[in-house]
Amino acid sequence: MLSFSISICIFKYLLPARMVAIEEVLEIIELWLNTKFEGGRHQARIDMLDSINV
């Protein structure tokens, strides 16, 4: 498993195609999908989006 956090992977590097091998991309995505959402300050925005009737 990669030794850095998912926030660094996704939000700092944004998966640059020329710098990240496909194996690393797949590992990063798997890590992101399997990371528990902690809620916190972002939960209010998610609740607002959930309340929208489309």
C-alpha distance matrix in Angstrom:
0.0 3.8 6.3 8.9 10.3 11.1 14.7 14.2 12.6 15.3 18.3 18.4 17.3 18.2 16.3 19.0 19.6 20.9 18.1 14.9 14.4 14.4 11.2 9.5 11.8 11.1 7.4 8.8 11.6 10.0 8.3 11.8 13.7 12.2 12.7 16.2 18.9 20.6 23.8 25.5 27.5 26.3 27.6 31.2 30.5 28.7 31.7 34.0 32.4 32.5 36.2 37.2 39.1 38.6
3.8 0.0 3.8 5.7 7.9 9.0 12.2 11.1 9.5 12.7 15.4 15.0 14.0 15.4 13.7 16.2 17.3 18.4 15.3 12.4 12.8 13.6 11.1 8.2 10.6 11.1 7.6 7.7 11.2 10.8 8.6 11.4 14.1 13.3 13.1 16.6 18.7 20.1 23.2 24.5 26.0 24.9 26.7 30.1 29.2 27.8 31.0 33.1 31.5 32.1 35.7 36.5 38.7 38.2
6.3 3.8 0.0 3.8 6.8 9.5 11.9 10.5 10.3 13.7 15.6 14.9 14.6 16.6 15.6 18.0 19.6 20.4 17.0 14.7 15.7 16.9 14.6 11.6 13.8 14.6 11.2 10.6 14.1 13.8 10.9 13.2 16.3 15.1 14.0 17.1 19.0 19.7 22.9 23.6 25.2 24.6 26.6 29.9 29.4 28.3 31.4 33.6 32.4 33.0 36.5 37.6 40.0 39.8
8.9 5.7 3.8 0.0 3.8 6.7 8.4 6.8 7.3 10.7 12.1 11.3 11.6 13.7 13.4 16.0 18.2 19.2 15.9 13.9 15.7 16.9 15.3 11.8 13.1 14.6 11.5 9.7 13.0 13.5 10.4 11.7 15.2 14.7 12.9 15.8 17.0 17.6 20.4 20.9 22.2 21.6 23.8 27.0 26.3 25.5 28.8 30.7 29.6 30.5 33.9 34.9 37.5 37.3
10.3 7.9 6.8 3.8 0.0 3.8 5.4 5.5 6.5 8.9 10.1 10.5 11.5 12.9 13.3 16.4 18.8 20.5 17.5 15.4 17.3 17.9 16.5 13.1 13.4 14.5 11.8 9.2 11.7 12.3 8.9 9.2 12.7 12.3 10.0 12.5 13.4 14.0 16.7 17.3 18.6 17.9 20.1 23.3 22.7 21.9 25.0 27.0 26.0 26.9 30.3 31.4 34.1 34.0
11.1 9.0 9.5 6.7 3.8 0.0 3.8 5.4 4.9 6.0 8.0 9.5 10.2 10.5 11.0 14.5 16.8 19.0 16.6 14.2 16.1 16.0 15.2 11.9 11.2 12.3 10.2 6.9 8.7 9.9 6.9 6.0 9.8 10.3 8.2 11.1 11.6 13.0 15.3 16.4 17.5 16.1 18.2 21.4 20.3 19.2 22.6 24.4 23.1 24.0 27.5 28.3 30.9 30.6
14.7 12.2 11.9 8.4 5.4 3.8 0.0 3.8 5.4 5.4 5.4 7.1 9.1 9.6 11.4 14.6 17.4 19.6 17.3 15.6 18.1 18.4 18.1 14.7 13.6 15.2 13.6 10.0 11.4 13.2 10.5 8.6 12.2 13.1 10.5 12.5 11.9 12.6 14.2 14.6 15.0 13.8 16.5 19.3 18.2 17.8 21.2 22.7 21.6 23.0 26.3 27.0 29.9 29.8
14.2 11.1 10.5 6.8 5.5 5.4 3.8 0.0 3.8 5.7 5.6 5.0 6.7 8.6 10.1 12.6 15.8 17.3 14.6 13.4 16.3 17.3 17.1 13.4 13.0 15.3 13.6 10.2 12.5 14.6 11.9 11.0 14.8 15.6 13.4 15.8 15.5 16.1 17.8 18.0 18.2 17.2 20.1 22.8 21.5 21.3 24.8 26.0 24.9 26.6 29.7 30.3 33.2 32.8
12.6 9.5 10.3 7.3 6.5 4.9 5.4 3.8 0.0 3.8 6.1 6.1 5.6 6.6 6.9 10.0 12.6 14.6 12.1 10.2 12.9 13.6 13.6 9.9 9.2 11.7 10.4 6.9 9.3 11.8 9.9 9.1 12.8 14.1 12.8 15.8 15.9 17.3 19.1 19.9 20.2 18.7 21.3 24.0 22.4 21.7 25.3 26.6 24.9 26.4 29.8 30.1 32.6 31.9
15.3 12.7 13.7 10.7 8.9 6.0 5.4 5.7 3.8 0.0 3.8 5.9 5.9 4.7 6.4 9.8 12.5 15.1 13.4 11.7 14.4 14.4 15.0 11.9 9.9 12.2 11.8 8.0 8.9 11.9 10.6 8.5 11.8 14.0 12.6 15.2 14.7 16.4 17.5 18.5 18.4 16.3 18.9 21.4 19.4 18.8 22.5 23.4 21.6 23.3 26.6 26.7 29.2 28.4
18.3 15.4 15.6 12.1 10.1 8.0 5.4 5.6 6.1 3.8 0.0 3.8 5.9 5.6 8.8 11.2 14.5 16.7 15.1 14.3 17.3 17.7 18.6 15.3 13.5 15.9 15.5 11.7 12.5 15.5 13.8 11.4 14.6 16.7 14.7 16.7 15.4 16.4 17.0 17.2 16.5 14.8 17.9 20.0 18.0 18.1 21.8 22.3 21.0 23.1 26.1 26.1 29.0 28.4
18.4 15.0 14.9 11.3 10.5 9.5 7.1 5.0 6.1 5.9 3.8 0.0 3.8 5.9 8.7 10.2 13.8 15.3 13.2 13.1 16.5 17.7 18.6 15.1 14.0 17.0 16.3 12.8 14.5 17.4 15.5 13.9 17.4 19.2 17.2 19.4 18.5 19.2 20.0 20.0 19.2 18.0 21.3 23.2 21.3 21.7 25.3 25.9 24.6 26.8 29.8 29.8 32.7 32.0
17.3 14.0 14.6 11.6 11.5 10.2 9.1 6.7 5.6 5.9 5.9 3.8 0.0 3.8 5.4 6.5 10.2 11.5 9.5 9.5 13.0 14.4 15.7 12.3 11.2 14.6 14.4 11.2 13.1 16.3 15.1 13.9 17.3 19.2 18.0 20.7 20.2 21.5 22.5 22.9 22.3 20.7 23.8 25.9 23.8 23.7 27.5 28.0 26.3 28.4 31.5 31.2 33.8 32.8
18.2 15.4 16.6 13.7 12.9 10.5 9.6 8.6 6.6 4.7 5.6 5.9 3.8 0.0 3.8 5.9 9.0 11.5 10.5 9.9 13.0 13.5 15.2 12.4 10.1 13.3 13.9 10.6 11.4 14.9 14.4 12.6 15.5 18.0 17.2 19.8 19.1 20.8 21.5 22.3 21.7 19.5 22.3 24.3 21.8 21.5 25.3 25.7 23.6 25.7 28.8 28.3 30.7 29.5
16.3 13.7 15.6 13.4 13.3 11.0 11.4 10.1 6.9 6.4 8.8 8.7 5.4 3.8 0.0 3.8 6.1 8.8 7.8 6.4 9.3 9.8 11.7 9.1 6.9 10.4 11.4 8.8 9.8 13.3 13.4 12.4 15.1 17.6 17.4 20.5 20.4 22.5 23.6 24.8 24.6 22.3 24.8 27.1 24.7 23.9 27.7 28.3 25.9 27.7 31.0 30.5 32.6 31.1
19.0 16.2 18.0 16.0 16.4 14.5 14.6 12.6 10.0 9.8 11.2 10.2 6.5 5.9 3.8 0.0 3.8 5.6 5.5 6.0 9.2 10.5 13.1 11.0 9.3 13.0 14.3 12.2 13.4 16.8 17.0 16.3 18.8 21.3 21.2 24.3 24.1 26.1 27.1 28.1 27.5 25.3 28.0 30.1 27.5 27.0 30.8 31.0 28.7 30.7 33.9 33.0 35.1 33.5
19.6 17.3 19.6 18.2 18.8 16.8 17.4 15.8 12.6 12.5 14.5 13.8 10.2 9.0 6.1 3.8 0.0 3.8 5.5 5.6 7.4 8.2 11.5 10.5 8.8 12.1 14.1 12.9 13.7 16.9 17.9 17.5 19.5 22.1 22.6 25.9 26.0 28.4 29.5 30.8 30.4 28.0 30.4 32.6 29.8 29.0 32.8 33.0 30.4 32.2 35.4 34.4 36.2 34.2
20.9 18.4 20.4 19.2 20.5 19.0 19.6 17.3 14.6 15.1 16.7 15.3 11.5 11.5 8.8 5.6 3.8 0.0 3.8 6.0 7.8 9.9 12.9 12.0 11.4 14.7 16.3 15.4 16.8 19.8 20.5 20.5 22.8 25.1 25.4 28.8 29.1 31.2 32.4 33.5 33.1 30.9 33.5 35.7 33.0 32.4 36.1 36.4 33.8 35.7 39.0 38.0 39.8 37.8
18.1 15.3 17.0 15.9 17.5 16.6 17.3 14.6 12.1 13.4 15.1 13.2 9.5 10.5 7.8 5.5 5.5 3.8 0.0 3.8 6.7 9.7 11.8 10.0 10.2 13.8 14.6 13.5 15.7 18.4 18.5 18.9 21.5 23.4 23.5 26.9 27.4 29.2 30.8 31.7 31.5 29.6 32.3 34.6 32.3 31.7 35.5 36.0 33.7 35.5 38.8 38.2 40.2 38.6
14.9 12.4 14.7 13.9 15.4 14.2 15.6 13.4 10.2 11.7 14.3 13.1 9.5 9.9 6.4 6.0 5.6 6.0 3.8 0.0 3.8 6.5 8.2 6.2 6.6 10.1 10.8 10.1 12.3 14.8 15.1 15.8 18.2 20.0 20.4 24.0 24.7 26.9 28.6 29.9 30.0 28.0 30.4 33.0 30.8 29.8 33.5 34.4 32.0 33.5 37.0 36.5 38.4 36.8
14.4 12.8 15.7 15.7 17.3 16.1 18.1 16.3 12.9 14.4 17.3 16.5 13.0 13.0 9.3 9.2 7.4 7.8 6.7 3.8 0.0 3.8 5.4 5.3 6.4 8.8 10.0 10.7 12.5 14.3 15.4 16.6 18.5 20.1 21.1 24.9 26.0 28.5 30.4 32.0 32.5 30.3 32.4 35.2 33.0 31.6 35.3 36.3 33.7 34.9 38.5 38.0 39.7 38.0
14.4 13.6 16.9 16.9 17.9 16.0 18.4 17.3 13.6 14.4 17.7 17.7 14.4 13.5 9.8 10.5 8.2 9.9 9.7 6.5 3.8 0.0 3.8 5.4 4.9 6.2 8.5 9.7 10.5 12.2 14.1 15.2 16.4 18.2 19.8 23.5 24.7 27.5 29.4 31.3 32.0 29.5 31.2 34.0 31.8 30.1 33.6 34.7 31.9 32.8 36.4 35.9 37.3 35.5
11.2 11.1 14.6 15.3 16.5 15.2 18.1 17.1 13.6 15.0 18.6 18.6 15.7 15.2 11.7 13.1 11.5 12.9 11.8 8.2 5.4 3.8 0.0 3.8 5.5 5.2 6.2 8.7 10.0 10.6 12.3 14.3 15.4 16.6 18.3 22.1 23.8 26.5 28.8 30.8 31.9 29.6 31.2 34.3 32.4 30.5 33.9 35.4 32.8 33.4 37.1 37.0 38.4 36.8
9.5 8.2 11.6 11.8 13.1 11.9 14.7 13.4 9.9 11.9 15.3 15.1 12.3 12.4 9.1 11.0 10.5 12.0 10.0 6.2 5.3 5.4 3.8 0.0 3.8 5.4 5.0 6.0 8.5 9.8 10.4 12.2 14.1 15.2 16.3 20.0 21.6 24.0 26.2 28.0 28.9 26.9 28.7 31.8 30.0 28.4 31.9 33.4 31.0 31.8 35.5 35.5 37.3 36.0
11.8 10.6 13.8 13.1 13.4 11.2 13.6 13.0 9.2 9.9 13.5 14.0 11.2 10.1 6.9 9.3 8.8 11.4 10.2 6.6 6.4 4.9 5.5 3.8 0.0 3.8 5.4 5.1 6.1 8.5 9.8 10.5 12.2 14.2 15.3 18.9 20.0 22.7 24.5 26.4 27.1 24.7 26.5 29.4 27.3 25.7 29.2 30.5 27.9 28.8 32.5 32.2 33.9 32.4
11.1 11.1 14.6 14.6 14.5 12.3 15.2 15.3 11.7 12.2 15.9 17.0 14.6 13.3 10.4 13.0 12.1 14.7 13.8 10.1 8.8 6.2 5.2 5.4 3.8 0.0 3.8 5.5 5.1 6.1 8.5 9.8 10.5 12.2 14.2 17.8 19.3 22.3 24.3 26.7 27.8 25.2 26.5 29.6 27.7 25.6 29.0 30.5 27.9 28.3 32.0 31.9 33.3 31.9
7.4 7.6 11.2 11.5 11.8 10.2 13.6 13.6 10.4 11.8 15.5 16.3 14.4 13.9 11.4 14.3 14.1 16.3 14.6 10.8 10.0 8.5 6.2 5.0 5.4 3.8 0.0 3.8 5.5 5.1 6.1 8.6 9.9 10.5 12.1 15.9 17.9 20.5 23.0 25.2 26.6 24.5 25.8 29.1 27.6 25.6 28.9 30.8 28.5 28.8 32.5 32.9 34.5 33.5
8.8 7.7 10.6 9.7 9.2 6.9 10.0 10.2 6.9 8.0 11.7 12.8 11.2 10.6 8.8 12.2 12.9 15.4 13.5 10.1 10.7 9.7 8.7 6.0 5.1 5.5 3.8 0.0 3.8 5.5 5.1 6.2 8.6 9.9 10.5 14.2 15.6 18.1 20.3 22.2 23.3 21.2 22.8 26.0 24.4 22.7 26.1 27.8 25.7 26.3 30.0 30.3 32.3 31.3
11.6 11.2 14.1 13.0 11.7 8.7 11.4 12.5 9.3 8.9 12.5 14.5 13.1 11.4 9.8 13.4 13.7 16.8 15.7 12.3 12.5 10.5 10.0 8.5 6.1 5.1 5.5 3.8 0.0 3.8 5.4 5.0 6.1 8.5 9.9 13.3 14.4 17.5 19.3 21.7 22.7 20.2 21.4 24.5 22.7 20.6 24.0 25.6 23.2 23.6 27.3 27.5 29.2 28.1
10.0 10.8 13.8 13.5 12.3 9.9 13.2 14.6 11.8 11.9 15.5 17.4 16.3 14.9 13.3 16.8 16.9 19.8 18.4 14.8 14.3 12.2 10.6 9.8 8.5 6.1 5.1 5.5 3.8 0.0 3.8 5.4 5.2 6.1 8.6 12.0 14.0 17.2 19.5 22.1 23.8 21.4 22.1 25.5 24.2 21.8 24.8 26.9 24.6 24.4 28.2 28.8 30.3 29.4
8.3 8.6 10.9 10.4 8.9 6.9 10.5 11.9 9.9 10.6 13.8 15.5 15.1 14.4 13.4 17.0 17.9 20.5 18.5 15.1 15.4 14.1 12.3 10.4 9.8 8.5 6.1 5.1 5.4 3.8 0.0 3.8 5.5 5.2 6.0 9.8 12.0 14.6 17.3 19.6 21.4 19.5 20.5 24.0 23.0 20.9 23.9 26.2 24.3 24.3 28.1 29.0 30.9 30.4
11.8 11.4 13.2 11.7 9.2 6.0 8.6 11.0 9.1 8.5 11.4 13.9 13.9 12.6 12.4 16.3 17.5 20.5 18.9 15.8 16.6 15.2 14.3 12.2 10.5 9.8 8.6 6.2 5.0 5.4 3.8 0.0 3.8 5.5 5.3 8.6 9.6 12.5 14.6 17.0 18.4 16.2 17.2 20.6 19.4 17.3 20.5 22.6 20.7 20.9 24.6 25.4 27.4 27.0
13.7 14.1 16.3 15.2 12.7 9.8 12.2 14.8 12.8 11.8 14.6 17.4 17.3 15.5 15.1 18.8 19.5 22.8 21.5 18.2 18.5 16.4 15.4 14.1 12.2 10.5 9.9 8.6 6.1 5.2 5.5 3.8 0.0 3.8 5.7 8.2 9.6 13.1 14.9 17.9 19.6 17.1 17.4 20.8 19.6 16.9 19.7 22.0 19.9 19.5 23.3 24.1 25.7 25.2
12.2 13.3 15.1 14.7 12.3 10.3 13.1 15.6 14.1 14.0 16.7 19.2 19.2 18.0 17.6 21.3 22.1 25.1 23.4 20.0 20.1 18.2 16.6 15.2 14.2 12.2 10.5 9.9 8.5 6.1 5.2 5.5 3.8 0.0 3.8 6.4 9.2 12.3 14.9 17.8 20.2 18.1 18.1 21.8 21.3 18.6 21.0 23.8 22.0 21.3 25.0 26.3 28.0 27.8
12.7 13.1 14.0 12.9 10.0 8.2 10.5 13.4 12.8 12.6 14.7 17.2 18.0 17.2 17.4 21.2 22.6 25.4 23.5 20.4 21.1 19.8 18.3 16.3 15.3 14.2 12.1 10.5 9.9 8.6 6.0 5.3 5.7 3.8 0.0 3.8 6.4 9.0 11.9 14.5 16.9 15.3 15.6 19.3 19.1 16.8 19.4 22.2 20.9 20.5 24.1 25.6 27.7 27.9
16.2 16.6 17.1 15.8 12.5 11.1 12.5 15.8 15.8 15.2 16.7 19.4 20.7 19.8 20.5 24.3 25.9 28.8 26.9 24.0 24.9 23.5 22.1 20.0 18.9 17.8 15.9 14.2 13.3 12.0 9.8 8.6 8.2 6.4 3.8 0.0 3.8 6.2 9.1 12.1 14.9 13.6 13.1 17.0 17.3 14.9 17.0 20.1 19.3 18.5 21.9 23.9 26.0 26.7
18.9 18.7 19.0 17.0 13.4 11.6 11.9 15.5 15.9 14.7 15.4 18.5 20.2 19.1 20.4 24.1 26.0 29.1 27.4 24.7 26.0 24.7 23.8 21.6 20.0 19.3 17.9 15.6 14.4 14.0 12.0 9.6 9.6 9.2 6.4 3.8 0.0 3.8 5.7 8.9 11.4 9.8 9.4 13.2 13.6 11.4 13.5 16.5 16.0 15.5 18.8 20.8 23.2 24.1
20.6 20.1 19.7 17.6 14.0 13.0 12.6 16.1 17.3 16.4 16.4 19.2 21.5 20.8 22.5 26.1 28.4 31.2 29.2 26.9 28.5 27.5 26.5 24.0 22.7 22.3 20.5 18.1 17.5 17.2 14.6 12.5 13.1 12.3 9.0 6.2 3.8 0.0 3.8 6.0 9.2 8.9 8.6 12.3 13.5 12.1 13.7 16.8 17.1 16.8 19.6 22.0 24.7 26.0
23.8 23.2 22.9 20.4 16.7 15.3 14.2 17.8 19.1 17.5 17.0 20.0 22.5 21.5 23.6 27.1 29.5 32.4 30.8 28.6 30.4 29.4 28.8 26.2 24.5 24.3 23.0 20.3 19.3 19.5 17.3 14.6 14.9 14.9 11.9 9.1 5.7 3.8 0.0 3.8 6.5 5.9 4.8 8.5 10.0 8.9 10.2 13.3 13.9 13.8 16.3 18.8 21.8 23.3
25.5 24.5 23.6 20.9 17.3 16.4 14.6 18.0 19.9 18.5 17.2 20.0 22.9 22.3 24.8 28.1 30.8 33.5 31.7 29.9 32.0 31.3 30.8 28.0 26.4 26.7 25.2 22.2 21.7 22.1 19.6 17.0 17.9 17.8 14.5 12.1 8.9 6.0 3.8 0.0 3.8 5.5 5.7 8.2 10.3 10.5 11.7 14.1 15.5 15.9 17.9 20.4 23.7 25.4
27.5 26.0 25.2 22.2 18.6 17.5 15.0 18.2 20.2 18.4 16.5 19.2 22.3 21.7 24.6 27.5 30.4 33.1 31.5 30.0 32.5 32.0 31.9 28.9 27.1 27.8 26.6 23.3 22.7 23.8 21.4 18.4 19.6 20.2 16.9 14.9 11.4 9.2 6.5 3.8 0.0 3.8 5.6 6.6 8.2 9.7 11.1 12.6 14.2 15.5 17.1 19.1 22.7 24.4
26.3 24.9 24.6 21.6 17.9 16.1 13.8 17.2 18.7 16.3 14.8 18.0 20.7 19.5 22.3 25.3 28.0 30.9 29.6 28.0 30.3 29.5 29.6 26.9 24.7 25.2 24.5 21.2 20.2 21.4 19.5 16.2 17.1 18.1 15.3 13.6 9.8 8.9 5.9 5.5 3.8 0.0 3.8 5.6 5.6 6.5 8.8 10.3 11.1 12.6 14.7 16.4 19.8 21.2
27.6 26.7 26.6 23.8 20.1 18.2 16.5 20.1 21.3 18.9 17.9 21.3 23.8 22.3 24.8 28.0 30.4 33.5 32.3 30.4 32.4 31.2 31.2 28.7 26.5 26.5 25.8 22.8 21.4 22.1 20.5 17.2 17.4 18.1 15.6 13.1 9.4 8.6 4.8 5.7 5.6 3.8 0.0 3.8 5.5 5.1 6.1 8.6 9.9 10.3 12.3 14.7 18.0 19.8
31.2 30.1 29.9 27.0 23.3 21.4 19.3 22.8 24.0 21.4 20.0 23.2 25.9 24.3 27.1 30.1 32.6 35.7 34.6 33.0 35.2 34.0 34.3 31.8 29.4 29.6 29.1 26.0 24.5 25.5 24.0 20.6 20.8 21.8 19.3 17.0 13.2 12.3 8.5 8.2 6.6 5.6 3.8 0.0 3.8 5.5 5.1 6.3 8.8 9.8 10.7 13.0 16.6 18.7
30.5 29.2 29.4 26.3 22.7 20.3 18.2 21.5 22.4 19.4 18.0 21.3 23.8 21.8 24.7 27.5 29.8 33.0 32.3 30.8 33.0 31.8 32.4 30.0 27.3 27.7 27.6 24.4 22.7 24.2 23.0 19.4 19.6 21.3 19.1 17.3 13.6 13.5 10.0 10.3 8.2 5.6 5.5 3.8 0.0 3.8 5.4 5.0 6.3 8.6 9.9 11.2 14.9 16.4
28.7 27.8 28.3 25.5 21.9 19.2 17.8 21.3 21.7 18.8 18.1 21.7 23.7 21.5 23.9 27.0 29.0 32.4 31.7 29.8 31.6 30.1 30.5 28.4 25.7 25.6 25.6 22.7 20.6 21.8 20.9 17.3 16.9 18.6 16.8 14.9 11.4 12.1 8.9 10.5 9.7 6.5 5.1 5.5 3.8 0.0 3.8 5.4 5.1 6.1 8.7 10.3 13.5 14.9
31.7 31.0 31.4 28.8 25.0 22.6 21.2 24.8 25.3 22.5 21.8 25.3 27.5 25.3 27.7 30.8 32.8 36.1 35.5 33.5 35.3 33.6 33.9 31.9 29.2 29.0 28.9 26.1 24.0 24.8 23.9 20.5 19.7 21.0 19.4 17.0 13.5 13.7 10.2 11.7 11.1 8.8 6.1 5.1 5.4 3.8 0.0 3.8 5.4 5.0 6.2 9.0 12.2 14.4
34.0 33.1 33.6 30.7 27.0 24.4 22.7 26.0 26.6 23.4 22.3 25.9 28.0 25.7 28.3 31.0 33.0 36.4 36.0 34.4 36.3 34.7 35.4 33.4 30.5 30.5 30.8 27.8 25.6 26.9 26.2 22.6 22.0 23.8 22.2 20.1 16.5 16.8 13.3 14.1 12.6 10.3 8.6 6.3 5.0 5.4 3.8 0.0 3.8 5.4 5.2 6.8 10.5 12.7
32.4 31.5 32.4 29.6 26.0 23.1 21.6 24.9 24.9 21.6 21.0 24.6 26.3 23.6 25.9 28.7 30.4 33.8 33.7 32.0 33.7 31.9 32.8 31.0 27.9 27.9 28.5 25.7 23.2 24.6 24.3 20.7 19.9 22.0 20.9 19.3 16.0 17.1 13.9 15.5 14.2 11.1 9.9 8.8 6.3 5.1 5.4 3.8 0.0 3.8 5.4 5.5 8.9 10.2
32.5 32.1 33.0 30.5 26.9 24.0 23.0 26.6 26.4 23.3 23.1 26.8 28.4 25.7 27.7 30.7 32.2 35.7 35.5 33.5 34.9 32.8 33.4 31.8 28.8 28.3 28.8 26.3 23.6 24.4 24.3 20.9 19.5 21.3 20.5 18.5 15.5 16.8 13.8 15.9 15.5 12.6 10.3 9.8 8.6 6.1 5.0 5.4 3.8 0.0 3.8 5.6 8.0 9.9
36.2 35.7 36.5 33.9 30.3 27.5 26.3 29.7 29.8 26.6 26.1 29.8 31.5 28.8 31.0 33.9 35.4 39.0 38.8 37.0 38.5 36.4 37.1 35.5 32.5 32.0 32.5 30.0 27.3 28.2 28.1 24.6 23.3 25.0 24.1 21.9 18.8 19.6 16.3 17.9 17.1 14.7 12.3 10.7 9.9 8.7 6.2 5.2 5.4 3.8 0.0 3.8 6.3 9.4
37.2 36.5 37.6 34.9 31.4 28.3 27.0 30.3 30.1 26.7 26.1 29.8 31.2 28.3 30.5 33.0 34.4 38.0 38.2 36.5 38.0 35.9 37.0 35.5 32.2 31.9 32.9 30.3 27.5 28.8 29.0 25.4 24.1 26.3 25.6 23.9 20.8 22.0 18.8 20.4 19.1 16.4 14.7 13.0 11.2 10.3 9.0 6.8 5.5 5.6 3.8 0.0 3.8 6.2
39.1 38.7 40.0 37.5 34.1 30.9 29.9 33.2 32.6 29.2 29.0 32.7 33.8 30.7 32.6 35.1 36.2 39.8 40.2 38.4 39.7 37.3 38.4 37.3 33.9 33.3 34.5 32.3 29.2 30.3 30.9 27.4 25.7 28.0 27.7 26.0 23.2 24.7 21.8 23.7 22.7 19.8 18.0 16.6 14.9 13.5 12.2 10.5 8.9 8.0 6.3 3.8 0.0 3.8
38.6 38.2 39.8 37.3 34.0 30.6 29.8 32.8 31.9 28.4 28.4 32.0 32.8 29.5 31.1 33.5 34.2 37.8 38.6 36.8 38.0 35.5 36.8 36.0 32.4 31.9 33.5 31.3 28.1 29.4 30.4 27.0 25.2 27.8 27.9 26.7 24.1 26.0 23.3 25.4 24.4 21.2 19.8 18.7 16.4 14.9 14.4 12.7 10.2 9.9 9.4 6.2 3.8 0.0
